[in-house]
């Protein structure tokens, strides 16, 4: 899943919770599910960023080794 989709999911979830709190539109049956989905998206983004960082570090090490 692309990171932009995850961020869009987070935005939609936050909008749904905000509308629920303001009593605008359809009330959410189980707001905890929306929060869990937001948390899941944030965790996935964290893992993606950790993987990007690890890959960057590997490339930096390869570059450093090739310079030596």
ABEGO torsion letter per residue (X at the ends): XBAAAAAAAAAAAAAAAAAAAAGBEBBBABAAAAAAAAAAAAAAAAAAAAAAAAAAAAAAAAAAAAAX
